[in-house]
Amino acid sequence: MTSPVTTTATTTTATTTTAARLDPAEAATVIAGARARIDDLDGRIIELVKQRMAASAEVQQARIASGGPRLALARELEIMERFRTELGRAGTEVARLLLELSRGRA
């Protein structure tokens, strides 16, 4: 009884591995297409980061003009938590870098 289960698992694994194989030309096509999408996404992300930086500068200017501090640490913690929740532990680092970019120069 143990043998058929082992054989089935091995067959399934072998089939999955075989189905995932591409010849070099197919792989090159898939890679080129995925890289083109990544480049497009990166360009869009960069543009969004620039827009975020401009919006953050507006917030900072309004806070300073009203006599408040330039930074709101509680708000930054909220942002970091949101990124951590959505992206996992590495999301905290992404948020930290975005916040650093958005703070501008003191």
Secondary structure by P-SEA (a helix, b strand, c coil): caaaaaaaaaaaaaaaaaaacccaaaaaaaaaaaaaaaaaaaaaaaaaaaaaaaaaaaaaaaaaaaccccccaaaaaaaaaaaaaacccaaaaaaaaaaaaacccc
